[in-house]
């Protein structure tokens, strides 16, 4: 009898290897080979596409290269001022990042690289007709016009530990935004990132070193008395270990990361807030995270605390209590735009009531899943609207208002990173994780982020160059200022 052996195609073999890749470099190398086998590499080389204005991008690219090569810095600055914005020619269209597993049209990648090269050239160069003060004005004005990116971390209880893997993938590729906002579980991860310098960041990804004991059930009597079935002291101890007791300002000054935490008001006539080093500079970051985690019915409302003028810890707005930030503002995009000039949002979304209805960034918006999502949303909104109408004088009205706020929110950004929840994970949302389970969440977050990294790199490279160059110029300016009094003293002596 003849023995038959199944023969796997090169593409099938590489796809299997892609699923088993152990790190991003390995994954990317395999993905590039898959792109070649599937014909995506040829698509990248072809500049033409109906999805973006390739003629405009080619023209702008040629002009920037010519001016930089000729050393015409003032004309180059004029050209950048005139035409530099985040979505020139529709180069950020999701469809341009859905064809290949790695990257997009080579023309777009060359254009982005050339813009970054020009910004570095202007920042580092010594020009007789373009002074350091001229550079500061250019980078400040054009950088403000261009905008910046932020990373938004949703709620999701223990499902939010997925965010750690997202952070790890971005940090290792030097693409972690300085602006990070978190709600509920996302606030825990944001607080942990915001209190660690770059040198301390690797500690975050060691599942053995983190305090995971956030949940401890209380008796029914205590639950009815406090309004939560979990012990807030247990979560507070967990946060003290992982986040510490710094204020928002102290954390910002030490790490230079801009961390925002959303909290919702527990009482009527109050609005939810985005707390950070600008809006609540003296509030304790760990206490803000505790409030953002106060899921109604799970943890009781929280009173915020802050350091007073003497440095003592005192109540912040003593009569007010705060609850889960996800209720009213899971992703505070508008407030981030106003406070930090953010116009590009990377979202790590783990809320179990949201993820099942979301689709990939590049996927078509037609089909059964988007239809089902819209049907559910419309039905939910209609039901809540009726409840709010007929329960105007009832205490239940507050619950209806909160449900309405949850349903009405926007839960996606420009780039969305999504997990694949399992039934077991959903059942253990409010259970403590062991080190092995946390390591698995981190791995899942990494793997979900790898396919997005090239898109994130292309769409954030210019804003990151503006930030880096601005910091360099500020440092130079401060050194010049500090050197002036000393030079005068030497002359006088």
N, C-alpha and C positions, 0 to 999 in steps of 0.2 A: 504494500500500500504506500502511495506517495505521501510524503509529509508536506503539508502546505504551511507557509509562513506568511502572515500578513505583512505587507510592505507599506510602511508609513511614508507619506509624501514629506518632502523637506518642510513645507509650510505647516503641516500637522505637527511635526516634531518640534518645530520652533515655537508654535503656539503652546504646546505642552510645557516646554522649557520656560516660556514667558510666565505661565501661571505659577511656576515653582521657583522663580528668581528670588535670591536671598538678599539682594541689595539693589539700590537704584542704578548703580553703574552697570550691573549685570542685566537688569531689566531693560535699560535703555539700549544697550548693545543688541540684545535679542530683538527688541521692538523695531530698531532700525533695519535689521535683517528682514523682519516680517514685512515692513513697509516696502522693501525692495521686491520681495516675493509676491506681494499683493498688487504691485504697480503704483503704490503711493509715492515712491521716490520720483518716478517720472512726473507725477502730478505736481510735486513740489517744484521741480525744475521749470515747469511751464508757467510763465508769469501770468498769462491771461486767465481771467475768471470773471463771471458775472457777479460774483459776490463782493468785489471791491474794485476801486478805480486804479487799476494797475498802471495806466498811463500817467496819472498824476504822481503816484509814488515813484515811478521810474524817473520822472522829470525832477522831482524834489531831491531824490538821491543823487542824481548827476550834478545838480547845482551845489549841494553841500560838499560833495567830494571836490569839485572844481575850486570852490572858494577856500576850503581848508588847505588844499595843496598849494594854492597860490599865496597863502598867508594873508588873505584879505579879511582880517578879523572883523572889522566894522561892517562890511557887507554880509559876512556870515552871521553876525549877530542880528542884523536887520532881517535876513532871510528866516532865521529861527523865530524871531519875534512875530513875524508876519504869518507864518504857516504852521507853527508847532502846536498841535493839540492832540488829545489822547486817541481820537478815533478818526484821524485824517484818512479820507478815502475809504472809510469803513473797514480798516485793517483789523479791528477787534471782533468782527462778525463771528459768532459761534460756529457757523458753517465752515469757516476756514480752518477750524481746529477739530473737525469731525471726520475728515477724510483719512488723515494719517494718524498713526499712534504717537509719533514724535514730530513735533514742529508743524510748520505750515509752509506757505509759499516761500521759496528762497528769497524772492524780492522783498517780502515783508521783513524777513529776518535781517537781510542786508541793510534795509532802511533803518531799522531800530538800532542796529550796531553802529551805523554811521552817525546817527544822532548822538548816541552816547560818546562816540569818539570825538565828535565836535565839541560837546560839552566839556569833556576832559581836556581837550586842546585849549579851549578858552580859559578854563580854570588854571591850568598849569603853566601856560605860556607867559612870556614877558614881552609886552607890546608897548612901544613908545606912544602909540595913538589910542591905547585902551588901558586905562589905569586900573588899579585894584578897586578903587571906589566904583568905577564904571562896571566892573565885574559883579560887585555886590548888588548893584541896582539891577543889572540884567538877570542874575540868578533869582533874586527875590521876586521881581515882577513876572518873569516868564515862568518860574516855578509855580507861583501862585496861580497863574492862568492855566497851567497844565494840570495841576491837581496832584493828588497822591492816592495811594492804595491803603486799605485797612483790612485787617483780618477780623471777622466776626464769628464768635463761638456761641452756638445756641445752647439752650437748656437740654435736659434729657436724663437727669439723675445719673446713675452709673453708666448709662449709654454714652454720656459725655466724655468718658475717659478715652473714647475714640479721638478726641481733639489732641491728645498728647502725641499720637502718631502723626497727625497733620503738622503739628508744631515741629516735631523731630525732622520730618522730611523737608520742610521749608528752611529750618535753621541750618541743617547740614549743607544745603545748597546756597546758603547766604541770601535767601529770599524772604526771610521773615519780616513782615512790615513792622515799623516802629509803633504804629497805631493799632491797638488790639482792644476789642470790646467783647465782654462776656456777660451772659445772663445765666443765672442759676448754676448748673454744672459748668457751663462755659466760663462763668465768673471765677470758679475755683481754679480752672486751668489758667485763665488770664492772670489771676493773682499770683499764681506760682511762677509764671513767666516774668511778670512785672517786678518781682522781688529778687530776681537772679541776674547777675551779669553774664556776659557771654562765656566767661570762664567757668561759671557755675552751672550753666545750662545742661551739660551732660548728666548731671545728677537727676534731672527730671525724668530721664528715660530709663533709669534703673528701677525697675519695679520692686526690687527688694528694699530700696531705701526710703520709700514713701509710706506715710501713715495713711492706711486705707480704712481705718475704723471710723467712718462717718455716721453710721446708723446704729441706734440702740432704741429698741421699742420700750414704751412706757406702759404702765397699767391703764386699764380703761378709765379708772377714776381720774388719773392725772391727764389722760388724753382729753377727757371732757372738760377738765378745768383749764388746761392750757390752750386747747384748740389745735393740738397736733399729736399724732400718734408716735412721733419720734422725740428722743431726748435732745434738745438743742445744745446742752452742755457737751455732749459727745461730739457733735459736729464742730462746735467752737474749739474744742481741744484739738481736733483734727486740723482745723484751719490754723491754729496757733503754731502747730508743728510745720505745716507745709507752706504757709504764707507769712507768718510772723505778725508783728505789731507795728509796722511802719505806717505812716500816713501816706496818702497819695503823693504828696510833694516829696517826701523823703525817698520813696521808692523811685520816683521819676529822676530825682537828682543823682541817685546812685547808679541806675541802670540806663537812663535816657530812653526808656520805653514809656510810651503814652498808653496807660491802661485805663479803660473805662469799664464801669460796672453799672448795670441797670438795676434799679429797684422800683417796685410799684407801691403806691400808697395803700395802706390798709383801711383808711377812712375815706369818706366822701369829701368832696371839695378840695382834694389834693391831686396833683398830677404826678405821674411817674417821673423819675429823674435819671439822668446819666451822670454818675459821679466819676470825677477824675481830678487831676491836679489843678485844673482851671476852675471847675464848678464847685469842688469840695476839697480844697487843698489840705485841710487839717483833719479831715475824717480818716479814721483808721481803715486801711484797705481791707484787712481781715474781717472787720465788723461789717463793712459794706458787702463783702462776699457772703457773709452769714445771712444778711437780710435778703440778698438776691436769691438765696437757696431756700427761703422760707415758703415752700410750696403750701398753699392753703390745705389744711387738713393733715399735712405731714409734719410740718414744723410750725410753731406759733410765730406771730409777727415779731419783728425785731426792732429794738431801739438802737439807732446809730450812736456812735461815740466819736469824739474828736479830741485833739490836744488844744488846750487853751493857750493864752499868751505866755503863761508860765511853764508850759510843757506838761501840765497835768491832764490826765484823761477825764473828760467830762461828757455828759450827755449832749448830743447834737439834736437840736429841735426837740427838746425833752418830751413834749406832749404828743409827738408823732411816732407812729409805728409803720414799718415797711415790710413788704412781702416780695415773693418771687418776681424777679425782673421780667420773666418770660410772659407774665400775664398781660402786661401792657406794651412791652417793647423788647421783644426777643432780639431784634436786629435794629438798633437805633440809628438808621442810616441818615436821616435828616439832621439829627443833632450832631453826628460826626462830621457831616458836611459843613455845618455852620461853625463848629468849634475848631476843626483841624483841616479844613480845605480838602476833605476826602471826596472823591468822585468815582472811585473804583473799589468794588467790594468783593473780597474773597470770603465765602461763607462755608463754614464747616457746620452742617446741619444734622442734628441727631435726634430731634424731637420725634417721639414715636407716632404722634398724631399728624406729622407733617411729611416725614420721609416717604411713606408709601405712596403719596400723591405727587411726588416730584419726579421729574424726568431729567435725563442727562442734558447738559448745556447745549449740545449740538443736535439733540434729537428733534424731530419734527414735533410741532405742538398739536398735531391732529392725531386721532386714534382713540381707543377705548379708555386708556388711563387718564389723559387730560379730560375726557368727557366725564368719566366717573368722578374725578376730582371736582369738576365744576358743579355736577349734580349734587354731590355731598355738601359742598360749600353753600350753594344756593338754598338747599333744604335747611341746613343749620342756621343760616342767617335769617331765613323766614321764621323758623321756630323761635329763635331768640328775640326777634323783633316783636312777635306776638306776645311773648312772655313779658318783655319790658313794657309793652302797652297796657297789659291787664294787671300788672303787679306794681303799679306806681307807688302805692302806699305800703307795700309789703317788704319785710326784711329780705325776702328772696330776690328782690330787685337788684340788690348788690351783686348777688351771684350771677344773675342774668347779664348785668353790665360787664362782669369779668369774662363771661363766656363770649359775649359780643366782641370784646377787645381781642380775645384769643383768635376768634374766627376771622376778624377783619384785617389782621396784620399781613404784612408781606414777609415771606420766609425765605426768599431766595435773593442772591446777589448776581454779580456779573459772572463770577466763576463759583460753582457750587461743588462741594466735596461731600459725598453721601456714603453712609455705611450700608451694610446689608444686615439688618437686625434678624436675629434668630429667635424662635419662641422662648428658648431658655433665657436669653438675655432680657427679653421683655418681662418675663416672670420675676427676674432678679434685679429689677430696676432700683429697688430700695433695699438692697442687701449689700453687705460689705464684700468686696472682692479680695481674693487672695492674690499673691504675687504672680502666679501662673495666669490667672484670668486677666489681670492688668496687662501683662506682657502681650497677651493675645489681642487686646484692644489696641495697644500701641502698634502692633504689627498690622492690624487691619487698617488703622488710620494712615500708616505709611503707604501701604499698597494702594489705597484709594487715592492717594495724593500723587503718586508717581506719574500716572497718565496725564495729570494736569500741569506738571511742573514746567514743561516747555511753553505752554500757553501763559502761565503765570510769569515766567521769565520774560517773554516777549512783551507782555502788557504792563509790566512793572519796571522794566530796565531803565526807561527814561526818567520816571519819577524817582527811582533810587539814585540815579546819577545826579539829579538836581539836589537831592538831600545830601549826598556825600560831598558834592562840590560846595554847597552852601556851608556845611560844617567846616570844611577846610578853609574857606575864605573868612569865616567868622574867627577861627583860631588865629589866622594870620593877622586879622584886624586887631584882635585883642593883644597879640604880641607887639604889634606896632605901637599901640596906645600905651602899653605898660613900659615900653622901652623909652618913650619920650621924656618922662620925668627924670629917669636915671641919667640920660645924656645931658640934660640941663645941669644936674647936680655935678657931673664931672667937669663941665665948663666952669661953673661957679667956684669949684674947689681949686 
